[in-house]
Amino acid sequence: MKNKEQTDILIKKFLNRQCTVDEINILMQAFGQPQNEEALKAAILNYFEAATEAETEIKPDAEAAVQEVHYNLINQIRKDTAVSKSRYGLMWSKVAAAAAILIFISAGVYFYLKKDAIKPLPNQMAAKQLQNDVLPGSNKAVLTLGNGKKIELNDVKNGIIARQNGTATIKTKSGQLINKIERGDKLADDLKVSYNTITTARGGQYQVILPDGSKVWLNAASSLKYPTAFRGAERNVELTGEAYFEVAKNAAMPFYVKSAGQTVKVLGTHFNINAYEDERVIKTTLLEGSIQIAYQQAKALIKPGETARITLGLANKITVDEDLDTGDAVAWKDGYFQFNHSDIQTVMRQISRWYDVTVIYKGTISSKDFGGAIQRNLSLSQVLHILEKSQLHFIINGKEVVVMQ
């Protein structure tokens, strides 16, 4: 690295979301080369060491967190190095999304390094938290076949777990369920099509590859009903909860997703639907392609970077938000909780589904906005420890979390 001082300045600006497009390009050019990775790590360490003031030693937990920052930043820079200069707008959107994640991870590092960064819990409370800690969710789901048979995916071996009407259902070790037609591209007309349902409990997630090659990521407390083969003029599935879709293109057979009263029509695209029963608003965010949303008598055409919102109980109304950071909607798929001006109730609903806990609010909780991202692979106490920067306190009591001012 020719100019270490300049690099340190740009890293600091990047982590504080102050870089211009030109400065991001300089970083990408510099760190797009593998030989510069150690310089990047050193610059990040310098940034955090400067923030700690009195601290002179990086603690082991902090070192691990810095490694996480280093890993994510390197990967984001490598991805965006391939983006041409004529696409600066897209490049900035992607890098800004990565920066938002890094900022919040940085806050976690800061908590480890700076002793007075947050108000510590009383010793009795802290000890109780550690004793009753809850592990994060994982790849687990139940598959219900067309004949009603239920298969606990965690309890069966990898490989073919079911055969139905010319379609094989295959479980992989990486948390995927693949549905593959065994009798060629087309099924005989006399073969009956049955419907499978894959369901994730609270604390679970899973990926499904449908018979047409479409990919679906299911979040916690969600389910997807789909046919063992797509036949006729349409491809239809039903969703409860949240899922991210990458739909295989087939102009002759549109793909429909029904969820909570809305219908999404696509030909081939990437989008996320959040339609939990305990959320008042259904949110559909488009990343690529185009989709049409129908709700009662209302319809809306959604373009990339837009989110359609339907407020349950409000008749014939679809609101479209433009120019959004789509990374917020799909952060869960990439292993993060992503918050953007979210209140504590919204934050805790996500946490309760992923860690399978019940949330209880004690006393009056003042209104606070949360922004940023937290890794979903942390234990519950680690996540709550980060949230305590907001001056809220939490107690873990078995499968309950008490929130108090």
C-alpha positions, 0 to 999 in steps of 0.5 A: 500500500503506497499511502498508508495514511490515506488508506487509514483515513478512507477506511475510517470514512468508509466505516462512518459512511462518509466516503464519496463514490470516488473514494470508494473506487479508490478503496476497491482498486486498492483492496481488490488485490489479495496482497493488500488484505493484511493492510486492510486488516491493519487499517481496521485495527487502527480504527478500533484501537484509536476509538478505545482511547485508554485501552491498549490491548485487543481482547480475544473476543474483540479480535474475533469481531474485527476478523468478522469486519475484515471478512465482510469488507474484503468480500464486498470490495471483491464483489464490487471491483467487477462493477464498471465505472458506468454503474456507480449508482448500483455500486454505491448502493451495494457498498453502502449496504455493506457499510451499514452492516459493518457499522453495527458490527463495529459497535459490537467490537466497541462494546468489547473494547471500551469498558464504559461504552454501555452501562453494565448489568448488575452482577446478579442479572448478568450471571442469570443471563449467561446461565440461561443463554439461548443459542441462535436458530438453525437449519431445521424444518418439517416436510409434510407430503401430499399423503399427510406423512410428516418428515422431520428433516433433522432426523432423516439422513441426507439423500432421497427422502421421498418419491411421489408421482415421478418426483424425488425429494432430496435432502442435502447436508447444507440445509437444502430440500431439492425437488427433482422430476425423475421422468424427464422434463414433462410428466405424463398426463395421467400422473397425479400432482400432489402438494408438499408443505415445508414448515419452519418452526420458530428458531428454524430456517430452510432452503427449498429448490422447487421442481422448476429450479426456482429457489426459496429461502424460508425464514423462521416460523414460515411455511411454503406449500408447493406442487410436486410438479408444475403443470398447466399454464401457471406455477402456484405456491402458497406462503405464510411468514417470510421467504426470499424467492429466486424464480426460474424464468418461464414466460409461458408459465407465470409464477404466483405466490399467494400470501395473507390475501395478496397475490404476487405474479412473476415471470422470473425474478428475485424478491422477498415477501414478509407476511407474518401473522403478527405483523400488521403490514405485508411487505414485498421487496423486489431486487431484480425483474418485475412483479405485479401485486394484487390485493382485493381490487387493487393492483401495483407493478413493482420495479427493482428497488421498490417495496410494496406495503399492504396494511391489513384491514385497510381495504384496496390499498397498496403503497409503493416505497421507491429507491430503498436499500433492498439489503434491509429486506434480505439481510436475514437470508445473509445471516443478519438482523437488519433494522432501519428506524425500527422500534423495540417491538419490531426488533424483538418480534424478529428476535423472538422468532429466531431464538424461539422466545417469548418477550415480556415488557416490564414497566414503561418503555420509551420510544427508541429507533434502532438502526444497523445490523446484528449477526444472527449466529450470535447467542441471544445474550450477545444480541441483547448485550449489543441492544443495551447500548440504547439504555434498555435492559434485558433478563433471560428467564428460560424461554422468556426475555424481559425488556425493561427501561 
